[in-house]
Amino acid sequence: HPEWLVDVRGAGFTAVESFSYDAEVPYSHESWRARVASTVRGVLAPHEVARFDENLRRILAEDFADEPLRILHCVWALVCQWQA
């Protein structure tokens, strides 16, 4: 998010730094489906969410049976100082 670095500098922050790292987060099938459902609820109609969840449940059971799932997340942080 390079534009955020410009924005915070323009707002008067100093010592602006950013970093990122990858973190592997374990999820059960149920918790992963809940996380995905919370995202698709804002995009799909309710009946489509149910169908999507059922398809995801089936895919996880058939193709990713081992639990927990290990989902890679990229963590990005912006650290800066405010000089009043």
Rosetta blueprint (number, residue, H / E / L):
1 H L
2 P H
3 E H
4 W H
5 L H
6 V H
7 D H
8 V H
9 R H
10 G H
11 A L
12 G L
13 F E
14 T E
15 A E
16 V E
17 E E
18 S E
19 F E
20 S E
21 Y E
22 D E
23 A E
24 E E
25 V E
26 P E
27 Y E
28 S L
29 H H
30 E H
31 S H
32 W H
33 R H
34 A H
35 R H
36 V H
37 A H
38 S H
39 T H
40 V H
41 R L
42 G L
43 V L
44 L L
45 A L
46 P H
47 H H
48 E H
49 V H
50 A H
51 R H
52 F H
53 D H
54 E H
55 N H
56 L H
57 R H
58 R H
59 I H
60 L H
61 A H
62 E H
63 D H
64 F L
65 A L
66 D L
67 E L
68 P L
69 L E
70 R E
71 I E
72 L E
73 H E
74 C E
75 V E
76 W E
77 A E
78 L E
79 V E
80 C E
81 Q E
82 W E
83 Q L
84 A L
